[in-house]
Amino acid sequence: MTAVSRSDLLAWLNELLQLNYTKVEQCGTGGAYCQILDSIYGDVPMARVKMNAKHEYEFVANFKVMQTFFKLKKIDKPIPVEKLVKCKMQDNLEFLQWIKRFWDSNYGGHVYDAVARRRGVPAEPPATIAPLSTGSRSASTALGVGAGRSGGKTPISGHRAGSTQPSEAMLALQTKLREMETHMEGLEKERDFYFAKLRDIEILVQQQTEALESQGKDDDTLKEIQKILYSTEDGFEVPENAPVDEEETF
């Protein structure tokens, strides 16, 4: 089967979901993928999908919803979450091409109101997230190595212009920067891992609470768990006068 071009994919996506995406990599937030599935089946829990996600942990939460839905519908397709959330063009292009083929094979031709299904939440095109680079090139750029001279000033390193021998201090700084970037990347992965677990617990508690409420019952243990999940500490409170997102639970 011939692969669909990027421009055609974007045109299809924007028309189907009433979006204004300009780049394929913007799909890396996960929201659009979830709603494409909803256009087919009509029962993706869109209230748990954050269409305006801006942070990687929010992207991961969206893909968690998608993975759960794949299991529910027995869709045998691995979701490369770690690659997609980096918002790289090639990874998202390949996955969007697959999901377009899946949609072509399963969409029933019914009318789909995308805006109503996301409860009228405006889905602004997400900014493309530039992944953290750990290469020596980024370290050099951050330190100003290789940048053009300005105003004829002597470079900070003290070397003559055109010198290819960095000082020992510069090499040490570059090494330290690479170590810090690697450490930060590890912390981000650990954060996303534990956030996904908390999100699973939250969804499970919500489902059980709703089931009990429909029967006119409640559970003190579930209330205590929710109290822990939604508690805050000094420095983590929502600022006063800040816009409240009713769908965001963390």
Accessible surface in RSA format (square Angstrom, percent):
REM  Atomic radii and reference values for relative SASA: ProtOr
REM  Chains: A
REM  Algorithm: Lee & Richards
REM  Probe-radius: 1.40
REM  Slices: 20
REM RES _ NUM      All-atoms   Total-Side   Main-Chain    Non-polar    All polar
REM                ABS   REL    ABS   REL    ABS   REL    ABS   REL    ABS   REL
RES MET A   1   196.85 101.9 108.91  72.1  87.93 209.4 112.87  96.0  83.98 111.3
RES THR A   2   124.96  88.9 104.02 105.5  20.94  49.9  74.56 100.1  50.40  76.2
RES ALA A   3    62.53  57.5  41.93  64.7  20.60  46.8  43.54  61.3  18.99  50.3
RES VAL A   4    44.92  29.6  37.77  34.2   7.15  17.2  43.41  37.7   1.51   4.1
RES SER A   5    55.93  47.3  42.09  56.2  13.84  31.9  50.47 107.5   5.47   7.7
RES ARG A   6   125.43  52.7 120.82  61.6   4.61  11.0  19.84  27.1 105.59  64.0
RES SER A   7    78.30  66.2  66.41  88.6  11.89  27.4  52.40 111.6  25.90  36.3
RES ASP A   8    83.37  58.4  78.47  78.1   4.90  11.6  14.12  33.2  69.26  69.1
RES LEU A   9     0.00   0.0   0.00   0.0   0.00   0.0   0.00   0.0   0.00   0.0
RES LEU A  10    24.68  13.7  24.68  17.7   0.00   0.0  24.68  17.3   0.00   0.0
RES ALA A  11    62.99  57.9  50.06  77.3  12.93  29.4  58.97  83.0   4.02  10.7
RES TRP A  12    31.86  12.8  26.12  12.6   5.75  13.5  30.56  16.3   1.30   2.1
RES LEU A  13     0.00   0.0   0.00   0.0   0.00   0.0   0.00   0.0   0.00   0.0
RES ASN A  14    33.61  23.2  30.10  29.1   3.52   8.5  14.31  34.4  19.30  18.7
RES GLU A  15   134.98  77.5 122.70  92.8  12.27  29.2  47.39  91.7  87.59  71.5
RES LEU A  16    24.01  13.4  13.29   9.5  10.72  27.0  19.91  14.0   4.10  11.0
RES LEU A  17     0.00   0.0   0.00   0.0   0.00   0.0   0.00   0.0   0.00   0.0
RES GLN A  18   107.97  60.4  89.36  65.3  18.61  44.3  26.49  56.4  81.48  61.8
RES LEU A  19     8.36   4.7   0.11   0.1   8.25  20.7   0.86   0.6   7.50  20.2
RES ASN A  20   105.58  72.8  99.56  96.2   6.02  14.5  22.18  53.4  83.40  80.6
RES TYR A  21     6.28   2.9   0.57   0.3   5.71  14.9   0.09   0.1   6.19   7.6
RES THR A  22    95.91  68.2  73.56  74.6  22.35  53.3  68.38  91.8  27.53  41.6
RES LYS A  23   101.68  49.6  98.23  60.3   3.45   8.2  54.10  48.7  47.58  50.7
RES VAL A  24     1.95   1.3   0.34   0.3   1.61   3.9   0.34   0.3   1.61   4.4
RES GLU A  25    28.11  16.1  28.11  21.3   0.00   0.0   0.46   0.9  27.65  22.6
RES GLN A  26    12.64   7.1  11.69   8.5   0.95   2.3   0.95   2.0  11.69   8.9
RES CYS A  27     0.00   0.0   0.00   0.0   0.00   0.0   0.00   0.0   0.00   0.0
RES GLY A  28     0.00   0.0   0.00   N/A   0.00   0.0   0.00   0.0   0.00   0.0
RES THR A  29     0.77   0.5   0.77   0.8   0.00   0.0   0.68   0.9   0.09   0.1
RES GLY A  30     0.05   0.1   0.00   N/A   0.05   0.1   0.03   0.1   0.02   0.0
RES GLY A  31     0.15   0.2   0.00   N/A   0.15   0.2   0.15   0.4   0.00   0.0
RES ALA A  32     0.03   0.0   0.03   0.0   0.00   0.0   0.03   0.0   0.00   0.0
RES TYR A  33     0.00   0.0   0.00   0.0   0.00   0.0   0.00   0.0   0.00   0.0
RES CYS A  34     0.42   0.3   0.17   0.2   0.25   0.6   0.25   0.6   0.17   0.2
RES GLN A  35     0.00   0.0   0.00   0.0   0.00   0.0   0.00   0.0   0.00   0.0
RES ILE A  36     0.00   0.0   0.00   0.0   0.00   0.0   0.00   0.0   0.00   0.0
RES LEU A  37     0.66   0.4   0.66   0.5   0.00   0.0   0.66   0.5   0.00   0.0
RES ASP A  38     0.21   0.1   0.00   0.0   0.21   0.5   0.00   0.0   0.21   0.2
RES SER A  39     0.04   0.0   0.00   0.0   0.04   0.1   0.00   0.0   0.04   0.1
RES ILE A  40    17.95  10.2   3.57   2.7  14.38  34.7   3.57   2.6  14.38  39.0
RES TYR A  41    76.37  35.7  45.57  25.9  30.80  80.1  39.80  29.9  36.57  45.1
RES GLY A  42    41.40  51.1   0.00   N/A  41.40  51.1  22.42  61.5  18.98  42.5
RES ASP A  43    72.89  51.1  53.47  53.2  19.41  45.9  37.60  88.5  35.29  35.2
RES VAL A  44     2.52   1.7   1.03   0.9   1.49   3.6   1.03   0.9   1.49   4.1
RES PRO A  45    47.94  34.9  35.76  32.6  12.18  44.3  47.94  39.6   0.00   0.0
RES MET A  46     9.77   5.1   3.59   2.4   6.19  14.7   3.92   3.3   5.86   7.8
RES ALA A  47    37.42  34.4  27.33  42.2  10.09  23.0  28.23  39.8   9.19  24.3
RES ARG A  48    52.91  22.2  45.40  23.1   7.51  17.9  12.74  17.4  40.18  24.3
RES VAL A  49     2.44   1.6   0.00   0.0   2.44   5.9   0.57   0.5   1.87   5.1
RES LYS A  50    37.66  18.4  34.73  21.3   2.93   7.0  31.77  28.6   5.89   6.3
RES MET A  51     6.77   3.5   2.78   1.8   3.99   9.5   2.78   2.4   3.99   5.3
RES ASN A  52    37.38  25.8  31.51  30.5   5.87  14.1  15.55  37.4  21.84  21.1
RES ALA A  53     0.80   0.7   0.00   0.0   0.80   1.8   0.00   0.0   0.80   2.1
RES LYS A  54   142.60  69.6 129.79  79.6  12.81  30.5 102.90  92.6  39.70  42.3
RES HIS A  55    97.36  53.2  93.84  65.2   3.52   9.0  53.96  55.6  43.40  50.5
RES GLU A  56    35.33  20.3  28.71  21.7   6.62  15.8   8.64  16.7  26.69  21.8
RES TYR A  57    53.33  24.9  53.33  30.3   0.00   0.0  30.70  23.1  22.64  27.9
RES GLU A  58    12.08   6.9  10.44   7.9   1.64   3.9   7.02  13.6   5.07   4.1
RES PHE A  59     1.35   0.7   1.35   0.8   0.00   0.0   1.35   0.8   0.00   0.0
RES VAL A  60    21.03  13.8  20.42  18.5   0.62   1.5  20.42  17.7   0.62   1.7
RES ALA A  61     9.57   8.8   9.54  14.7   0.03   0.1   9.54  13.4   0.03   0.1
RES ASN A  62     0.47   0.3   0.47   0.5   0.00   0.0   0.00   0.0   0.47   0.5
RES PHE A  63     0.39   0.2   0.39   0.2   0.00   0.0   0.39   0.2   0.00   0.0
RES LYS A  64    59.95  29.2  59.13  36.3   0.82   1.9  15.20  13.7  44.75  47.7
RES VAL A  65     6.99   4.6   2.73   2.5   4.26  10.3   5.91   5.1   1.08   2.9
RES MET A  66     0.81   0.4   0.02   0.0   0.79   1.9   0.81   0.7   0.00   0.0
RES GLN A  67    56.17  31.4  54.49  39.8   1.68   4.0  14.86  31.6  41.30  31.3
RES THR A  68    85.45  60.8  83.28  84.4   2.17   5.2  64.23  86.3  21.22  32.1
RES PHE A  69     3.19   1.6   1.76   1.1   1.44   3.7   2.94   1.8   0.26   0.7
RES PHE A  70     8.48   4.2   8.03   5.0   0.44   1.2   8.09   4.9   0.39   1.1
RES LYS A  71   167.77  81.8 147.68  90.6  20.09  47.8  98.05  88.3  69.72  74.3
RES LEU A  72   119.87  66.8  98.46  70.4  21.42  53.8 106.12  74.5  13.75  37.0
RES LYS A  73    68.05  33.2  44.77  27.5  23.28  55.4  17.09  15.4  50.96  54.3
RES LYS A  74   180.51  88.1 150.69  92.5  29.82  71.0 115.48 103.9  65.03  69.3
RES ILE A  75    21.28  12.1   7.13   5.3  14.15  34.1  11.48   8.3   9.80  26.6
RES ASP A  76   148.09 103.7 113.82 113.3  34.28  81.1  40.86  96.2 107.24 106.9
RES LYS A  77    64.17  31.3  55.64  34.1   8.53  20.3  11.70  10.5  52.46  55.9
RES PRO A  78   109.20  79.6  95.55  87.1  13.64  49.6 107.11  88.4   2.09  13.0
RES ILE A  79    20.21  11.5   2.60   1.9  17.61  42.4   2.75   2.0  17.47  47.4
RES PRO A  80    54.26  39.5  40.11  36.6  14.14  51.4  54.20  44.8   0.06   0.3
RES VAL A  81    21.52  14.2  19.12  17.3   2.40   5.8  19.12  16.6   2.40   6.5
RES GLU A  82   132.88  76.3 127.39  96.4   5.50  13.1  54.22 104.9  78.66  64.2
RES LYS A  83   125.48  61.2 122.00  74.9   3.48   8.3  69.06  62.2  56.41  60.1
RES LEU A  84     0.02   0.0   0.02   0.0   0.00   0.0   0.02   0.0   0.00   0.0
RES VAL A  85     3.71   2.4   3.07   2.8   0.63   1.5   3.07   2.7   0.63   1.7
RES LYS A  86    50.07  24.4  48.47  29.7   1.60   3.8  37.61  33.9  12.46  13.3
RES CYS A  87     5.75   4.3   0.93   1.0   4.81  11.3   0.00   0.0   5.75   6.2
RES LYS A  88    97.41  47.5  95.72  58.7   1.69   4.0  45.92  41.3  51.49  54.9
RES MET A  89    61.84  32.0  55.56  36.8   6.28  15.0  55.56  47.2   6.28   8.3
RES GLN A  90    94.53  52.9  92.76  67.8   1.78   4.2  49.83 106.1  44.70  33.9
RES ASP A  91    38.59  27.0  34.15  34.0   4.45  10.5   3.45   8.1  35.15  35.1
RES ASN A  92     0.00   0.0   0.00   0.0   0.00   0.0   0.00   0.0   0.00   0.0
RES LEU A  93    23.08  12.9  23.08  16.5   0.00   0.0  23.08  16.2   0.00   0.0
RES GLU A  94    96.53  55.4  89.68  67.8   6.85  16.3  31.44  60.8  65.10  53.1
RES PHE A  95     7.16   3.6   3.75   2.3   3.42   8.9   6.77   4.1   0.39   1.1
RES LEU A  96     0.01   0.0   0.01   0.0   0.00   0.0   0.01   0.0   0.00   0.0
RES GLN A  97    27.17  15.2  26.21  19.2   0.96   2.3   1.37   2.9  25.80  19.6
RES TRP A  98    42.48  17.0  42.46  20.6   0.02   0.0  20.60  11.0  21.87  35.5
RES ILE A  99     0.00   0.0   0.00   0.0   0.00   0.0   0.00   0.0   0.00   0.0
RES LYS A 100    29.53  14.4  29.53  18.1   0.00   0.0   7.04   6.3  22.50  24.0
RES ARG A 101    87.35  36.7  84.59  43.1   2.76   6.6  25.55  34.9  61.80  37.5
RES PHE A 102    34.95  17.5  29.02  18.0   5.92  15.4  34.36  20.8   0.59   1.7
RES TRP A 103    36.06  14.5  36.06  17.5   0.00   0.0  36.06  19.2   0.00   0.0
RES ASP A 104    80.32  56.3  49.91  49.7  30.41  71.9  28.68  67.5  51.64  51.5
RES SER A 105    95.83  81.0  55.19  73.7  40.63  93.6  33.80  72.0  62.03  86.9
RES ASN A 106    65.42  45.1  42.12  40.7  23.30  56.1   9.09  21.9  56.33  54.4
RES TYR A 107    52.72  24.6  30.56  17.4  22.17  57.7  20.97  15.8  31.75  39.1
RES GLY A 108    66.62  82.2   0.00   N/A  66.62  82.2  33.77  92.7  32.85  73.6
RES GLY A 109    60.22  74.3   0.00   N/A  60.22  74.3  28.47  78.1  31.75  71.1
RES HIS A 110    81.27  44.4  68.79  47.8  12.48  31.9  64.94  66.9  16.33  19.0
RES VAL A 111   148.20  97.5 120.24 108.9  27.96  67.4 126.40 109.8  21.80  59.1
RES TYR A 112    35.30  16.5  11.76   6.7  23.53  61.2  13.02   9.8  22.28  27.5
RES ASP A 113    85.78  60.1  75.26  74.9  10.52  24.9  33.04  77.8  52.75  52.6
RES ALA A 114     1.97   1.8   0.26   0.4   1.71   3.9   0.26   0.4   1.71   4.5
RES VAL A 115    64.60  42.5  64.60  58.5   0.00   0.0  64.60  56.1   0.00   0.0
RES ALA A 116    61.51  56.6  39.33  60.7  22.18  50.5  48.11  67.7  13.40  35.5
RES ARG A 117    82.97  34.8  76.97  39.2   6.00  14.3  31.43  43.0  51.54  31.2
RES ARG A 118    11.84   5.0   8.86   4.5   2.98   7.1   5.23   7.1   6.61   4.0
RES ARG A 119   167.72  70.4 136.45  69.6  31.27  74.5  52.63  71.9 115.09  69.8
RES GLY A 120    44.11  54.4   0.00   N/A  44.11  54.4  21.31  58.5  22.80  51.1
RES VAL A 121    45.90  30.2  43.02  38.9   2.88   6.9  45.19  39.3   0.71   1.9
RES PRO A 122    91.11  66.4  80.34  73.2  10.77  39.2  91.11  75.2   0.00   0.0
RES ALA A 123    12.47  11.5   0.55   0.9  11.92  27.1   1.10   1.6  11.37  30.1
RES GLU A 124   115.99  66.6 112.23  84.9   3.76   9.0  50.97  98.6  65.02  53.1
RES PRO A 125    49.73  36.2  31.14  28.4  18.59  67.6  31.14  25.7  18.59 115.6
RES PRO A 126    12.95   9.4   3.41   3.1   9.54  34.7  12.75  10.5   0.20   1.2
RES ALA A 127    79.87  73.4  60.34  93.1  19.54  44.4  69.85  98.4  10.03  26.6
RES THR A 128    53.84  38.3  28.75  29.1  25.09  59.8  27.68  37.2  26.16  39.6
RES ILE A 129    61.63  35.1  59.20  44.1   2.43   5.9  60.74  43.7   0.89   2.4
RES ALA A 130    89.50  82.3  65.42 101.0  24.08  54.8  68.81  96.9  20.68  54.8
RES PRO A 131    53.58  39.0  35.84  32.7  17.73  64.5  40.88  33.8  12.69  78.9
RES LEU A 132    77.64  43.2  49.87  35.7  27.77  69.8  54.71  38.4  22.93  61.7
RES SER A 133    56.34  47.6  45.39  60.6  10.95  25.2  35.23  75.0  21.11  29.6
RES THR A 134    55.02  39.1  43.37  44.0  11.66  27.8  10.27  13.8  44.75  67.6
RES GLY A 135    34.23  42.2   0.00   N/A  34.23  42.2  32.27  88.5   1.96   4.4
RES SER A 136    67.75  57.3  61.29  81.8   6.47  14.9  26.82  57.1  40.93  57.3
RES ARG A 137   204.77  86.0 198.02 100.9   6.76  16.1  76.30 104.3 128.47  77.9
RES SER A 138    30.58  25.8  21.48  28.7   9.11  21.0  26.95  57.4   3.63   5.1
RES ALA A 139     0.11   0.1   0.11   0.2   0.00   0.0   0.11   0.2   0.00   0.0
RES SER A 140    26.25  22.2  26.25  35.0   0.00   0.0  12.19  26.0  14.06  19.7
RES THR A 141    97.35  69.2  83.18  84.3  14.16  33.8  68.37  91.8  28.98  43.8
RES ALA A 142    75.60  69.5  33.40  51.5  42.20  96.0  45.76  64.4  29.84  79.0
RES LEU A 143    60.18  33.5  35.49  25.4  24.70  62.1  40.40  28.4  19.78  53.2
RES GLY A 144    42.23  52.1   0.00   N/A  42.23  52.1  26.08  71.6  16.14  36.2
RES VAL A 145    60.21  39.6  42.85  38.8  17.36  41.8  48.78  42.4  11.43  31.0
RES GLY A 146    80.52  99.3   0.00   N/A  80.52  99.3  41.41 113.6  39.12  87.6
RES ALA A 147    72.74  66.9  42.79  66.0  29.95  68.1  52.89  74.5  19.86  52.6
RES GLY A 148    72.62  89.6   0.00   N/A  72.62  89.6  41.57 114.1  31.04  69.5
RES ARG A 149   129.12  54.2  89.55  45.6  39.58  94.2  46.28  63.3  82.84  50.2
RES SER A 150    88.40  74.7  77.76 103.8  10.64  24.5  45.30  96.5  43.10  60.4
RES GLY A 151    79.34  97.8   0.00   N/A  79.34  97.8  41.33 113.4  38.01  85.1
RES GLY A 152    59.03  72.8   0.00   N/A  59.03  72.8  30.44  83.5  28.60  64.1
RES LYS A 153   158.37  77.3 149.19  91.5   9.18  21.9  98.42  88.6  59.95  63.9
RES THR A 154   102.82  73.1  81.44  82.6  21.38  51.0  45.97  61.8  56.85  85.9
RES PRO A 155    45.40  33.1  30.94  28.2  14.46  52.6  42.34  35.0   3.06  19.0
RES ILE A 156   176.95 100.7 145.28 108.2  31.66  76.3 152.74 110.0  24.21  65.7
RES SER A 157    44.47  37.6  16.63  22.2  27.84  64.1  16.60  35.3  27.87  39.0
RES GLY A 158    57.52  70.9   0.00   N/A  57.52  70.9  27.71  76.0  29.81  66.8
RES HIS A 159    60.52  33.1  56.55  39.3   3.96  10.1  44.24  45.6  16.28  18.9
RES ARG A 160   209.91  88.1 197.57 100.7  12.33  29.4  82.64 112.9 127.27  77.1
RES ALA A 161    59.28  54.5  27.72  42.8  31.56  71.8  32.47  45.7  26.81  71.0
RES GLY A 162    75.53  93.1   0.00   N/A  75.53  93.1  43.63 119.7  31.90  71.5
RES SER A 163    55.57  47.0  17.86  23.8  37.71  86.9  21.06  44.9  34.50  48.3
RES THR A 164   116.38  82.8  90.34  91.6  26.04  62.1  77.77 104.5  38.61  58.4
RES GLN A 165   129.14  72.2 127.37  93.1   1.77   4.2  49.23 104.8  79.91  60.6
RES PRO A 166    60.73  44.3  40.55  37.0  20.18  73.4  47.60  39.3  13.14  81.6
RES SER A 167    34.81  29.4  28.01  37.4   6.80  15.7  29.77  63.4   5.03   7.1
RES GLU A 168   152.96  87.8 143.68 108.7   9.29  22.1  58.28 112.7  94.69  77.3
RES ALA A 169    68.18  62.7  57.02  88.0  11.16  25.4  65.29  91.9   2.89   7.6
RES MET A 170    29.07  15.1  27.96  18.5   1.11   2.7  28.55  24.3   0.52   0.7
RES LEU A 171    88.85  49.5  88.08  63.0   0.77   1.9  88.27  62.0   0.59   1.6
RES ALA A 172    62.06  57.1  49.56  76.5  12.50  28.4  57.71  81.3   4.35  11.5
RES LEU A 173    95.44  53.2  92.75  66.4   2.69   6.8  93.21  65.5   2.23   6.0
RES GLN A 174    19.28  10.8  19.28  14.1   0.00   0.0   0.67   1.4  18.61  14.1
RES THR A 175    62.07  44.1  61.99  62.8   0.08   0.2  45.36  60.9  16.71  25.3
RES LYS A 176   118.32  57.7 117.03  71.8   1.29   3.1  65.41  58.9  52.91  56.4
RES LEU A 177    41.17  22.9  39.97  28.6   1.20   3.0  40.94  28.8   0.23   0.6
RES ARG A 178    75.89  31.9  75.58  38.5   0.31   0.7  27.16  37.1  48.73  29.5
RES GLU A 179   100.92  57.9  91.14  69.0   9.77  23.3  44.61  86.3  56.30  46.0
RES MET A 180   105.62  54.7  99.87  66.1   5.75  13.7  88.25  75.0  17.37  23.0
RES GLU A 181    20.31  11.7  19.93  15.1   0.37   0.9   8.25  16.0  12.05   9.8
RES THR A 182    83.24  59.2  79.86  81.0   3.38   8.1  64.66  86.9  18.58  28.1
RES HIS A 183   118.28  64.6 110.12  76.5   8.16  20.9  77.85  80.2  40.43  47.0
RES MET A 184    95.88  49.7  95.44  63.2   0.44   1.1  77.55  65.9  18.33  24.3
RES GLU A 185    49.86  28.6  49.86  37.7   0.00   0.0  11.06  21.4  38.80  31.7
RES GLY A 186    37.60  46.4   0.00   N/A  37.60  46.4  31.94  87.7   5.66  12.7
RES LEU A 187    92.32  51.4  88.05  63.0   4.28  10.7  88.33  62.0   3.99  10.7
RES GLU A 188    50.28  28.9  49.05  37.1   1.23   2.9  13.37  25.9  36.91  30.1
RES LYS A 189   110.10  53.7 103.13  63.3   6.98  16.6  59.76  53.8  50.35  53.6
RES GLU A 190    92.00  52.8  85.65  64.8   6.35  15.1  32.33  62.5  59.67  48.7
RES ARG A 191   106.92  44.9  96.83  49.4  10.10  24.0  64.50  88.1  42.43  25.7
RES ASP A 192    12.56   8.8  12.11  12.1   0.45   1.1   9.15  21.5   3.41   3.4
RES PHE A 193   109.38  54.7 101.97  63.2   7.41  19.3 108.80  66.0   0.58   1.7
RES TYR A 194   119.25  55.7 118.82  67.6   0.43   1.1  75.73  56.9  43.52  53.6
RES PHE A 195    27.41  13.7  24.89  15.4   2.53   6.6  26.60  16.1   0.81   2.3
RES ALA A 196    12.77  11.7  12.77  19.7   0.00   0.0  12.77  18.0   0.00   0.0
RES LYS A 197   102.25  49.9 100.06  61.4   2.19   5.2  51.03  45.9  51.22  54.6
RES LEU A 198    74.38  41.4  74.38  53.2   0.00   0.0  74.38  52.2   0.00   0.0
RES ARG A 199    14.55   6.1  14.55   7.4   0.00   0.0   3.08   4.2  11.47   7.0
RES ASP A 200    57.18  40.1  50.52  50.3   6.67  15.8  26.44  62.2  30.75  30.7
RES ILE A 201    78.84  44.9  77.68  57.9   1.16   2.8  78.84  56.8   0.00   0.0
RES GLU A 202     0.78   0.4   0.74   0.6   0.04   0.1   0.75   1.5   0.03   0.0
RES ILE A 203    26.02  14.8  26.02  19.4   0.00   0.0  26.02  18.7   0.00   0.0
RES LEU A 204   120.32  67.0 119.35  85.4   0.97   2.4 120.23  84.4   0.09   0.2
RES VAL A 205     6.53   4.3   5.96   5.4   0.56   1.4   6.53   5.7   0.00   0.0
RES GLN A 206    38.66  21.6  37.15  27.2   1.51   3.6  11.96  25.5  26.70  20.3
RES GLN A 207    83.78  46.8  76.58  56.0   7.20  17.1  26.65  56.7  57.13  43.3
RES GLN A 208    87.13  48.7  85.53  62.5   1.60   3.8  19.20  40.9  67.93  51.5
RES THR A 209    27.05  19.2  26.87  27.2   0.18   0.4  27.05  36.3   0.00   0.0
RES GLU A 210   103.48  59.4  97.23  73.6   6.25  14.9  39.06  75.6  64.42  52.6
RES ALA A 211    44.40  40.8  36.32  56.0   8.08  18.4  44.13  62.1   0.27   0.7
RES LEU A 212    28.68  16.0  28.68  20.5   0.00   0.0  28.68  20.1   0.00   0.0
RES GLU A 213   111.91  64.3  92.44  69.9  19.47  46.4  33.89  65.6  78.02  63.7
RES SER A 214    96.88  81.9  50.67  67.6  46.21 106.4  52.25 111.3  44.63  62.5
RES GLN A 215   111.66  62.4  80.64  58.9  31.02  73.9  36.47  77.6  75.19  57.0
RES GLY A 216    72.40  89.3   0.00   N/A  72.40  89.3  37.25 102.2  35.16  78.7
RES LYS A 217   120.70  58.9 108.97  66.9  11.73  27.9  67.66  60.9  53.03  56.5
RES ASP A 218    94.37  66.1  70.14  69.8  24.23  57.3  18.04  42.5  76.33  76.1
RES ASP A 219    55.05  38.6  47.09  46.9   7.96  18.8   6.84  16.1  48.20  48.1
RES ASP A 220   109.09  76.4 102.58 102.1   6.51  15.4  36.15  85.1  72.94  72.7
RES THR A 221    90.56  64.4  86.24  87.4   4.32  10.3  54.24  72.9  36.32  54.9
RES LEU A 222    24.78  13.8  24.78  17.7   0.00   0.0  24.78  17.4   0.00   0.0
RES LYS A 223   104.50  51.0  99.93  61.3   4.57  10.9  65.26  58.7  39.24  41.8
RES GLU A 224    88.16  50.6  88.16  66.7   0.00   0.0  38.48  74.4  49.67  40.6
RES ILE A 225    56.16  32.0  56.03  41.7   0.13   0.3  56.15  40.4   0.00   0.0
RES GLN A 226    39.79  22.3  39.73  29.0   0.06   0.1   8.04  17.1  31.75  24.1
RES LYS A 227   132.26  64.5 121.80  74.7  10.46  24.9  89.03  80.1  43.23  46.1
RES ILE A 228   128.18  72.9 118.44  88.2   9.75  23.5 120.56  86.8   7.63  20.7
RES LEU A 229    22.27  12.4   7.84   5.6  14.42  36.3  11.00   7.7  11.27  30.3
RES TYR A 230    93.99  43.9  70.60  40.2  23.39  60.9  71.33  53.6  22.66  27.9
RES SER A 231    75.92  64.2  47.38  63.2  28.53  65.7  37.41  79.7  38.50  53.9
RES THR A 232    83.61  59.5  54.28  55.0  29.33  69.9  36.08  48.5  47.53  71.8
RES GLU A 233   128.37  73.7 121.03  91.6   7.34  17.5  46.00  89.0  82.37  67.2
RES ASP A 234   134.09  93.9 114.80 114.3  19.29  45.6  38.64  90.9  95.45  95.2
RES GLY A 235    74.58  92.0   0.00   N/A  74.58  92.0  38.27 105.0  36.31  81.3
RES PHE A 236   155.96  78.0 134.53  83.3  21.43  55.8 139.71  84.7  16.24  46.5
RES GLU A 237    90.75  52.1  75.27  56.9  15.48  36.9  45.39  87.8  45.36  37.0
RES VAL A 238   108.62  71.5  87.97  79.6  20.65  49.8  90.28  78.4  18.35  49.8
RES PRO A 239    95.45  69.6  81.56  74.4  13.88  50.5  92.30  76.2   3.15  19.6
RES GLU A 240   161.36  92.6 135.23 102.3  26.13  62.2  58.30 112.8 103.06  84.1
RES ASN A 241   158.48 109.3 110.00 106.3  48.47 116.7  40.88  98.4 117.60 113.7
RES ALA A 242    30.96  28.5  15.53  24.0  15.43  35.1  20.73  29.2  10.23  27.1
RES PRO A 243   130.09  94.8 102.92  93.8  27.17  98.8 115.02  95.0  15.08  93.7
RES VAL A 244   122.15  80.4  91.08  82.5  31.07  74.9  94.38  82.0  27.78  75.3
RES ASP A 245    61.12  42.8  45.96  45.7  15.16  35.8  26.37  62.1  34.75  34.7
RES GLU A 246   167.07  95.9 130.98  99.1  36.10  85.9  51.21  99.0 115.87  94.6
RES GLU A 247    48.79  28.0  32.21  24.4  16.57  39.5  25.67  49.7  23.11  18.9
RES GLU A 248    65.33  37.5  43.58  33.0  21.75  51.8  17.07  33.0  48.26  39.4
RES THR A 249    41.48  29.5  24.32  24.7  17.16  40.9  27.91  37.5  13.57  20.5
RES PHE A 250    81.15  40.6  34.15  21.1  47.01 122.3  69.50  42.1  11.65  33.3
END  Absolute sums over single chains surface
CHAIN  1 A    15914.0      12612.6       3301.4       9187.1       6727.0
END  Absolute sums over all chains
TOTAL         15914.0      12612.6       3301.4       9187.1       6727.0
